[in-house]
Amino acid sequence: MGVASVMAGPANIELQPSPTPADENSHDLFYYETTYTFSSDFKESKLGNGDSLYNDFTYDHRFLITGKWYFRAGVEYERYDFGGTDNGLPDHLQAASAHLALEYVVKDFPGVSIELDPGVYFQDNVSSDAFDIPGKAFVTFPLKKDKIFAVVALGWGIYQDPPVAPGGGIIWLINDKLRLQGVFPKPALIYQPNDDWEFRILGELNFTSFRTDDVVSPTQHKLDLHNAIVQYSEDRAGVQVGYSGIKHLKLIAGAGVTVERNFDFFRASQSKRTDPAPYVRVAAELKF
């Protein structure tokens, strides 16, 4: 009896495995956005005027590798629709792509990321020459502990002009509620008074390349192109408010000025730009 008790060890001690640290990062990420830019004139009067409607849907899932390293995979569908004068320019552009990324994530914010977005970027017809593999990579590192961070970034694409473009900048945590996120192509000054509300003054340099079908202008025959690449861009400046008071959900509304829209057929040396016009945006993020 006594021997058995000694071999069994102390009666009130149970060996338990070490608890696994809680994962502080979301695994399923949904995003939807619609942005409407009101009509404005093209800088070449013969092209008349036009507006644009942008819609984007994204879903990603993070797979934990080890520690704070994740593999993220997902899908995205985005589309521009254009209205206005019948000038021969595309009336819509669209893309269906995958997301493949390796990231280091802290509290839902990636500090290091390399991402590929293989997919088809097209007007109407999906073809092999509408396939592209654009990508981006960035790394964040501290310049002053818990205060100032540098971001070094790079973006690339087969049909992008230039094929490789730098980005990045500085993140300055001014205080607990205010930070300057001076990172291109989307710099912002962010005020967050509490966990539920966020206010931004922002800029955006948005551009994506697409394979078009037939571009036939009734007024400018030098714009008559077949199967051409267009790098379409919208440069914006505005304000935005986000509300996160609903669990897992963030609602976003914004407005400002689309400083310029540009249909850049860079291989044909044709670029068609518009004057500034106001824009409005609504969006939603769902994370869990």
N, C-alpha and C positions, 0 to 999 in steps of 0.2 A: 504493500500500500504506500509506504513512505517512498520507496524507490520510484514507483509510478508517478508520484506527485512531483518529485524532483525532476524527472525526465520531461514532464509536461511543461515545466516552467511556471512562472507566476500566474496565478489563476485569472487575474484581471487584465492581462496584457494581450492584445490581439494585433498581429502584424498586418498592416494595410499598405497597399501600394501608394506611392507618392501621388498626390492629386495632380492631374493635368492642368496646367494654367489655362484659364478661360481665354478663348479667342476673342479679342477686342474688335475684330474687323468683320464687316458684313461679307456674306458669301454670294448673295444674289442681288444683282444691280439692274434696275430698270430705269430707262430715261425716255421721256417723250417731250418733244418741242415743236411748236409751230411759231414761225416768225413771218410777219407780213410787212413788206416795204411798199409804201404808197408810190403812186406813179410820179415819175419825173422825166424830163426831156433827155434824150441822148445829146451828147455834145455835137454830133453831126446832125443838123436839122432834118436832113432827108430821111433819117431813121425814125423820126417821130418821138414817141414816148413809150414808157413801159413800167410795169410794176413786177413784184415777185412775191411768191408764197413758198416758204421753206417748211418742210415737215421732216422730222427725224424720229425713228424709233430704234432703241438699242436695248439689248439684253446681254448681260455678261454673268458668268459664274466664276468665282475664285476657288481654286483647288489648293489647299494648304500643302506645301512641300515640306518645309521644316522651319521652325522658329517663326519669323515674320516674312518668309519668302513664299510667294504664291505663283501658281500658273493660272492665268485668267483666259478664258475662252468665251466667245460670244458671237452674236450676229448683229448686223445693223442694216436698216433700210432708210435711205434719205432721198428726198426728191425736191427739186425746184420746179415751180410752175410759173410761167411768165405770161402776162397779159399786156395789151396795148396795141400799138401800131403793127400792122402786118408788114414787117420789114425784112423777112427772110431769116432772121435769127431763130434759134431753137425756141419752141414754145414750152419745152420742159427738158430737164436733165435729171437722171436718177442713178442710184448706185445700190447694189446689194453686195455686202461684204461680210467676211468673218473677222473676228478679233482673236489674235494669238499673242499673248503677252507674258513676260516674266517680270515680276514686280516684288519690291520690298515695301511692305505696307505697315504704317503705324497709325492707329486710330482712324482707319479708313482713308488715310492720305498716303499715296505712294511717294516714296522718297527716291526710288530708283525704278526705272521702267524701260523695257525695250519691247516694242509692239510692232507686229505686222498685220496689215489689213487686206489680205488678198480678196479680190472680188471682181465684179464686172461694173464698169463705170460707163454709162451709155445714154443715148437719147431714146431710141425706140427699139433698136435691134441688138440683141445680145449676140456677140460674135467673139471669136478668139482674140481679135485685136482690140476688143474692149476690156480685156483682162489686164489688171495692174496689181502690183503688190506694194502700195505705199506703206511707209512705216515711220516711226518716230522713236526717239530714245532720249532720256534725260537722266541726270543724276543731281541730287541735292546734297550740299555739304555745308557745315557751319563755318561762318567767318567770325562770328562772335557768339559764344555759347548761349543758346536759348533766346537769341535776340535777332541776329542777322544771318541769313542763309544765301548762298549762291546757287543758281540753277544753270547748268550747262546742258543745252539741248540741240538736237539735230533732227531734221525731217527729210525724207527722200521719196522718190517715186519715179517709175519708168517714164511717165508722160508729164512729169512736173518740169517747170522752167523757173529757176535752174533745177537740175536733177537732184541736187543736195542743197539744203538751205539751213543756216544756223538759227538757233533761237536761244531762249534762256533769259536770265536777268537776276534780280535781287528780290528776296522776301525779307521784309523788315517788320518784326513784331513790335510795333510802337508802344503798345501797352496791352492789357488783357482784353480790351474791346476793339482796338483799332490796329489794322495791319496793312502795309503796302505790299501788294503782290505785283511787283514791277517785272513781270515775266512775259516776254513776247512769245507767241503772237496774241496773247489775251491778258494784257495788264489790267489791274484793278486796285482800287482803294476800297477796303472792306471795313465796315463798322458793324460789330455784333454786340448789341447791348445786353443780350441774354441768350440762353440756349434756343429760344424759339424764333428770334428775328435776326435777319441779316440784311444789310443795305450795302449796295455796291455802286461806285462810279467806275465805269469800265470802258475799255476799248477792245476791238476785235478785228483781227486780220484773217478772214476766212477765205480759203481758196481750195478748189478741187478740180482735177482734170477729168474730162469725159471724152469718149469717142462719139462724134456726131454722125448723123446720116447725111442727107443732102441739105446744104445751106445755099439757098438761091435767093438773092436779093433783087427785088424789082427795080431798085434805084441805083445799086452799086454792084456792077458786074464783077469787080475785082474781089467781091465777097462771095462769089459763086464757088463753093467748095464741096468736095465729096469725100466722105469718110475722114474728115479732119478732126484733129484734137483741139478742144477748146479748154482753156484754163479759166474757169469762171470764179470770180471773187466778189465778195461783199465786205467792205470795210465799214465798221460801225463805231459809234461812240454814244454812250447812253447811261441810264441808271437802271438799277434792278433791285427788287425786294424779294426776299425768300422767307417763307414761314415754315417752321419745322415743329409746330406744336402738336401735330398728329403723329403718333408712334410710327416709325419707319418711313414716313412720307414727308417730302419737302415740296411745297408749292412755290412757283416762281412767276413773277410778272415783271416785265420790263418795257422800256420805251426809250427812244432816242432818235438819232439821225444815222441813216446809212449814207455815209459821206460819198461813196462811189460804188457803183456796180460795173463790172468790166467783163466783157466777153473777149478773151485774149486768144486769138488764133495765132499763136506765136510762131508756128512753123510757116505760116503764110504771111507773116508780118502785118497782120490785121488785128487791130484792137478797138473795140467799140465800147465807149464809156458813157455813163449817165451822170447827170447832175445830182446833187444831194436830195434826199427825200426822207421824211419821218418813217420810223418803223415801230411796231408793237410786237410783244412776245408774251406767250404763256408757255409754261413748261412744268414738268413734274418729275421728281426723282423718288424712287422706291427702293429701299435697301433693307435687307434682313438676312 
